[in-house]
């Protein structure tokens, strides 16, 4: 029996695969400094857990509405107005999803037909590309080289677009680079999308994790909402990765398609989780807790930048990320394959990392380290990376 050839074109998630490998090493007794995965080292705020437990005890253990519970839909609409400055109708323009990945799947499923082209920057999170391919779309990678600040030039966008192009996929703050484009750039990109009648699918799961100016939502520009699909989740901001709850905000016809995708893939998100998510999005105490988490990521970012300046390595260079919680380390001076570098650093220094090429050709020679670990692990891991590089 022949396997589906389409699945041979892409690999397992590099971050998840590395995480599984490191978990196995730790289970065998190996002490690993895990800086490979984007899973906050914080526990979900206790008040959120308490709401979920109470919801379980009250009987919210059955199927829920496939669109999402009304209180959570209202909480999401409130959050989008509060944080992104965009008004959405909770009854028709939002759907609750099984995490950010499912929100992205629902978005792409809703606007693409097999053979349509999607423009996706290189580098970017591998799932953006893999899911589009799973849906039988044609992926066109738009180069965003380090020399251009990991942001595609408009010449590159213009060269990539064709009559078959239907969507642009964006992710800012970026995984893996932490880059946030200027408002002027984003406005021009929305103008570009309008001129070519393109959907804009914007993954904003790191939108609340920023270190400089607050990022602008791609839907917040005048006239942009009608063609923009916002993908978000509670995973990163609220340390709720294992809860698997996110949402898609988009024009009503898109949401109607997304409901069909949801009903035939996950049915619904667990009602007790939805109750906890609604509380997390609106409770002032929880918002304060998330601000403290962001402050911790900022502290670790500053720690890495301080160490980089002190160690003065010519082989490991760090550009300060503007958002998310990753450092995209430039080791191109090593003239070594980045997959090999990560393998050797894991074996020789017991530090888990992700090779930059996992995010696209423009990531070759880089490695991604996460700040979603303790201050001690971030410092120890970065020092070991530099020690290893300088010893080669």
SVG drawing of the C-alpha trace seen along z (x, -y; Angstrom):
<svg xmlns="http://www.w3.org/2000/svg" viewBox="-24 -54 63 56">
<polyline fill="none" stroke="black" stroke-width="0.4" points="0.0,0.0 1.4,-3.4 1.7,-6.1 0.6,-9.6 3.5,-11.2 2.4,-14.7 3.5,-13.8 7.0,-12.9 7.6,-16.6 7.8,-17.8 9.1,-16.6 7.8,-16.3 7.7,-19.6 11.4,-20.2 10.6,-21.8 8.3,-19.0 10.6,-16.3 13.6,-17.8 11.5,-18.2 10.5,-14.5 14.1,-13.5 15.3,-15.7 12.5,-14.3 13.7,-10.8 17.3,-11.8 16.1,-13.3 14.1,-10.2 17.3,-8.2 19.0,-10.3 20.8,-12.8 20.9,-16.4 19.9,-18.6 19.5,-22.4 16.4,-22.5 16.3,-25.7 14.6,-24.1 10.9,-24.5 8.5,-27.4 6.8,-26.2 6.8,-28.7 8.5,-27.6 5.7,-29.2 2.7,-27.4 -0.8,-28.5 -2.0,-31.1 -3.7,-29.3 -6.9,-31.3 -7.3,-30.0 -6.8,-26.4 -9.3,-26.9 -12.0,-28.1 -11.4,-25.0 -11.7,-22.7 -14.9,-24.3 -16.2,-24.0 -15.4,-20.3 -17.1,-19.8 -20.2,-21.7 -20.7,-19.2 -19.1,-21.0 -17.8,-17.7 -20.1,-17.3 -20.0,-18.6 -20.0,-22.4 -21.0,-24.7 -18.8,-24.1 -18.4,-27.8 -17.4,-28.3 -19.2,-29.1 -20.8,-32.6 -18.9,-33.8 -15.6,-32.9 -16.5,-34.4 -17.4,-37.7 -14.1,-37.5 -12.2,-37.1 -14.0,-40.0 -13.2,-42.1 -9.5,-41.1 -9.3,-42.0 -10.7,-45.4 -8.6,-46.0 -5.3,-44.7 -5.5,-44.9 -7.9,-47.8 -10.1,-45.9 -13.9,-45.2 -15.3,-41.8 -18.8,-40.4 -18.6,-37.5 -21.7,-35.9 -20.4,-35.8 -16.7,-36.7 -14.9,-34.5 -14.5,-30.8 -12.8,-29.0 -10.2,-26.4 -8.1,-23.6 -5.0,-25.8 -3.3,-28.2 -2.4,-25.4 -6.0,-24.4 -6.9,-28.1 -4.3,-28.3 -5.6,-25.1 -9.2,-26.4 -8.1,-29.7 -6.2,-28.1 -8.9,-25.4 -11.4,-28.2 -9.8,-30.4 -7.6,-28.0 -8.5,-25.5 -6.0,-22.8 -3.5,-24.3 -3.9,-27.9 -0.6,-29.6 0.3,-30.9 3.2,-33.3 5.1,-32.5 8.3,-34.3 11.5,-32.3 12.4,-31.8 9.2,-31.1 7.7,-28.5 7.7,-25.2 4.0,-24.4 3.0,-27.4 4.4,-25.7 3.6,-22.1 -0.1,-22.7 -0.5,-24.7 1.1,-21.7 -1.2,-19.3 -4.2,-21.2 -2.7,-20.8 -1.8,-24.4 1.3,-25.5 3.7,-27.2 5.9,-30.0 8.7,-30.9 9.5,-34.6 13.1,-35.3 13.6,-37.3 17.4,-37.2 19.3,-38.4 20.7,-41.2 17.2,-42.6 16.4,-42.2 14.5,-38.9 11.7,-40.9 10.8,-40.3 11.5,-43.2 8.6,-44.4 10.5,-43.5 10.5,-39.9 6.8,-40.0 6.2,-41.4 8.4,-38.6 6.5,-35.9 2.9,-36.9 1.2,-35.2 -2.5,-34.9 -2.7,-31.7 -1.8,-33.5 -4.6,-33.6 -3.0,-34.3 -0.1,-35.8 0.9,-34.1 2.6,-36.3 3.8,-35.8 4.9,-38.8 6.4,-38.9 8.2,-36.2 9.1,-32.6 12.0,-32.1 13.6,-35.6 11.6,-37.8 11.3,-40.4 8.5,-43.0 8.1,-45.1 7.3,-48.8 3.7,-50.0 4.7,-51.7 5.8,-48.3 2.6,-46.5 0.5,-49.2 2.3,-48.9 1.9,-45.1 -1.8,-45.5 -1.9,-47.8 -0.1,-45.1 -2.6,-42.5 -5.5,-44.7 -4.0,-45.5 -3.7,-41.7 -6.9,-40.7 -5.2,-38.4 -6.2,-37.1 -3.8,-37.9 -3.5,-35.1 -1.7,-36.6 -0.4,-34.4 -0.3,-36.7 0.2,-34.2 3.2,-36.2 1.5,-39.5 1.4,-40.1 5.1,-39.2 7.1,-42.3 10.1,-44.2 9.9,-47.4 7.0,-49.1 3.7,-47.1 3.2,-45.3 0.3,-46.4 -2.2,-43.7 -2.5,-43.2 -6.2,-43.7 -6.0,-47.1 -5.1,-49.1 -7.9,-50.9 -9.8,-48.7 -7.8,-45.6 -10.2,-43.7 -12.3,-42.5 -9.4,-40.4 -7.4,-39.6 -7.7,-36.4 -6.2,-36.6 -4.8,-33.4 -4.2,-33.6 -4.0,-31.3 -3.6,-31.4 -0.6,-29.1 2.3,-31.5 0.8,-34.6 -1.0,-32.7 1.4,-29.7 -1.5,-27.5 0.3,-25.4 -1.2,-22.1 -4.8,-23.4 -4.9,-23.7 -7.2,-26.6 -7.0,-29.4 -9.2,-31.3 -9.7,-32.6 -11.1,-36.0 -12.1,-36.7 -14.9,-37.9 -18.2,-36.1 -18.1,-34.0 -14.7,-32.7 -15.9,-31.8 -18.8,-29.9 -16.3,-27.8 -14.1,-27.4 -17.1,-26.1 -17.5,-23.3 -13.8,-22.5 -14.1,-22.5 -17.2,-20.3 -15.5,-17.7 -12.1,-17.7 -12.4,-18.5 -16.2,-18.9 -15.6,-21.5 -13.1,-22.6 -13.7,-21.1 -16.3,-23.3 -14.4,-23.4 -11.3,-24.7 -13.4,-27.4 -14.7,-28.5 -11.1,-28.9 -10.0,-30.6 -12.8,-33.2 -11.7,-34.0 -8.0,-34.2 -8.7,-36.7 -10.7,-39.1 -9.5,-38.8 -7.3,-41.7 -5.2,-39.5 -4.4,-37.2 -3.4,-40.1 -1.0,-41.2 0.4,-37.7 1.0,-37.7 2.8,-41.1 5.1,-39.5 5.9,-36.7 6.7,-39.1 9.0,-41.0 10.8,-37.7 11.3,-37.1 12.6,-40.6 15.0,-40.0 16.4,-36.9 16.7,-38.6 18.7,-41.4 20.8,-38.7 21.7,-37.1 22.5,-40.5 24.7,-41.3 26.5,-38.0 27.0,-38.4 28.7,-41.8 30.9,-40.4 32.0,-37.3 32.7,-39.1 32.4,-36.0 33.1,-36.5 31.4,-33.2 28.1,-33.7 26.3,-36.9 22.9,-37.9 20.4,-40.4 18.1,-41.6 14.6,-40.1 11.8,-42.7 9.2,-40.1 8.3,-36.4 10.8,-34.6 13.5,-33.4 17.0,-34.4 18.0,-33.6 21.8,-33.2 24.0,-33.8 26.7,-31.1 27.4,-31.5 31.0,-32.4 31.5,-28.7 31.0,-27.7 29.2,-24.6 25.9,-23.0 23.4,-24.2 21.9,-20.8 25.3,-19.4 26.0,-22.3 22.8,-21.6 23.6,-17.9 27.1,-18.5 26.1,-21.1 23.5,-18.6 26.0,-15.8 29.0,-17.8 27.4,-20.5 24.0,-19.0 22.1,-22.0 18.9,-21.5 18.4,-23.9 16.7,-24.0 18.7,-24.5 17.8,-27.6 17.3,-25.7 14.3,-24.0 12.6,-27.4 13.7,-27.7 16.7,-28.2 17.3,-31.7 17.8,-30.3 20.8,-28.2 23.8,-28.9 21.5,-30.1 20.3,-28.3 17.2,-29.2 17.4,-29.3 14.3,-29.8 14.1,-32.2 11.1,-30.2 13.4,-28.6 14.8,-29.6 17.3,-32.5 19.9,-30.0 19.2,-27.7 19.3,-30.6 22.6,-31.8 24.2,-28.4 23.0,-27.4 24.2,-30.5 27.6,-30.3 27.9,-26.7 27.0,-27.6 29.7,-30.2 32.3,-27.9 31.6,-25.2 31.8,-27.6 35.1,-29.2 36.6,-25.7 36.2,-24.7"/>
</svg>
